[in-house]
Amino acid sequence: MNRDTRLQALSTFLTSQRAKIQPESVGLPPGGRRRTPGLRREEVAQLAGVSNTWYTWLEQGRDISVSSSVLDCIASALRLTSDERKYLFSLAMEAPSGAGLIQLEEPQISASLQKIVDELHYCPTIISDRHCQIVGWNQAASHVFLEFDRIPTEQRNMIRLLFTRKEFRRLAVNWEHFVMGFLSIFRSYYGQYVEDAWYEQFLREMEQVDHEFLPLWKHSQVSSAPEVVIEFRHAKMGKMLFDLTSLQVQGSADLRCSIYTPAAGSSTEAKLKQLMSKTEDSVN
């Protein structure tokens, strides 16, 4: 993203984080009627030990000099998580030379990685790149989500599919919660690869694709690996519960392995076995 876009993203992020914190939770008095929720700018400045003017300029997205030590103070004042702190630093400081270079070639999945994914017979598993482009999956994922091999390669973007395919809207019991988890991952990448213009182009496209995208994007959090329990309502098998674990794949390509493990104590695995068995029988 260019400098102006980066600074605007920083402004939006700081404003949203400030709004989440109640004065009482950080030892400040409520202070009468407030025009907006959360802390005031001067209160963040006070907690961080910086001047009100400097913090105001930072939140307004002005091009001012910042240091790591001061950003640490801002992060502490806003009670940022580790992922949110990294996001703040990525947006507030110029990326070093060579950071966030655009990935020109399609990432390739090694045969060993594909074998690992295939061996997770009853754990739907998806491999995606830093653009959330789906580059690999197993049969369980095709049965629970979509038959990805029938979707054109250029359309296999998880964020795009969540907003454009009615199958996903019907599948997730809490679709908005499901989407927010992926958007938090996407925002983590967005901050990490600040020089990749692809993200801004994609965000503009998604605003046109679905009117629900922009509000959800603005309220999304930052998380490189959210672990959540997800409830699906499968068209054929009914209620299915999965624990989502997101793992980073080591190697030159920035790949993520998302594994949906049937929740312990549920009938999900038995239902998935039945579903996959029926499909195999119909093929044979």
Sequence and secondary structure as in RCSB ss.txt:
>XXXX:A:sequence
MNRDTRLQALSTFLTSQRAKIQPESVGLPPGGRRRTPGLRREEVAQLAGVSNTWYTWLEQGRDISVSSSVLDCIA
SALRLTSDERKYLFSLAMEAPSGAGLIQLEEPQISASLQKIVDELHYCPTIISDRHCQIVGWNQAASHVFLEFDR
IPTEQRNMIRLLFTRKEFRRLAVNWEHFVMGFLSIFRSYYGQYVEDAWYEQFLREMEQVDHEFLPLWKHSQVSSA
PEVVIEFRHAKMGKMLFDLTSLQVQGSADLRCSIYTPAAGSSTEAKLKQLMSKTEDSVN
>XXXX:A:secstr
  HHHHHHHHHHHHHHHHHT  GGGGT    S  SSSS  HHHHHHHHTS HHHHHHHHTT      HHHHHHHH
HHTT  HHHHHHHHHHHS   TTTT    S     HHHHHHHHH TTS EEEE TT BEEEE HHHHHHS  GGG
S GGG BHHHHHHH HHHHHHBTTHHHHHHHHHHHHHHHHHHTTT THHHHHHHHHHHH TTHHHHHHT    SS
  EEEEEEETTTEEEEEEEEEEEE SSS EEEEEEEE TTSSHHHHHHHHHHHHHHHH 
